[in-house]
Amino acid sequence: MKLQNQYNINKAARIVFLLLFACVVVSGCKKKNSVDYNKYESKGSGSISYDNNDFEIMLKNIFSGTGKEIDYLSDVDIKGDCTVTVDSSGVDTTKPGSYIAVYTVSKGNLTESEQIEVIIEDDENVQDDTDETAVPDNFKSEEVISDGVRYPEESAGTAKITLSNGGVAQIECTTKRYIVSTRTDNYDEQRGNHRYNISRLIITFNTGEERVLETIQKNID
C-alpha cells in the first residue's frame, strides 16, 4: 500500500510539472504578437519597440463598423526611432468581412512586417444620406441611372495603384463605383514627447467614399 501511495504521489507531481511547463510554453508563444482584438472600435493598438538591433511587434486585431475610417497608428505605442508603414489597401470598409492589414517597421537596413486581421461588421448607426425619393420603387441595386436611363451595373476593370514599397494595390471598380482621384495627405503631428510626419495615400470614389491605401509614419524629433 505504501508503494502504491508513493507511485500515485509521483504521478501527480509529474502531471503538475507538465501542466506548469505547458503554461510557460504558451505564455512564451504569445510574446511575439497578440491575437487579441482591440476593444476600441476602429483603432489599431499595441506596441512596437526597437532594441538591440531587433523589433518587438505586439499588435491587436481591429473591429470596425461599415463606413467608418480606421485609425491604424495613433494608439500604437512606438518606442525607438523607426518608420512604420501600414498597407491597408486590401481593407474595404464599406463591406462586412475579414481583411488583412500589414504593418512594416523599418530602421536602416532592418525591416520586419506583421499582419493583423481587420473585421468589418454592419453598423446600424451609419447614417444613410441616400435620397430615397429619387430612386424608383422598382430600381435594382445592380442598375445605374445616367441621364434618366437605367443601365445594368458592370465591371469597370481593376485599378492598379503603386504603393511606396513597390507593391501594387488592386481595386475592383464597377460602372456604379469607380475611382475619380488619388491624393497624398502629408502633415506633422505631436504625440506626447514625440513629433511624427504622417503621409496617407487616399483614393476617392465617384460615390464620395474615400479609402486610405497606405499610411507612413516617421519620427522627426
Secondary structure, DSSP 8 states (H G I E B T S, - for coil): -HHHHHHHHHHHHHHHHHHHHHHHHHHHHTTS----B-SSTTB--EEEEEETTEEEEEE-BEEEETT---B-STTEEEESS-EEEEE-TT--TTS-EEEEEEEEEEETTEEEEEEEEEEEE--TT------GGGS-TT--TTEEEETTEEEE--EEEEEEEE-TTS-EEEEEEESSS-EEEEEEEEEEEEETTEEEEEEEEEEEETTS-EEEEEEEEEE--
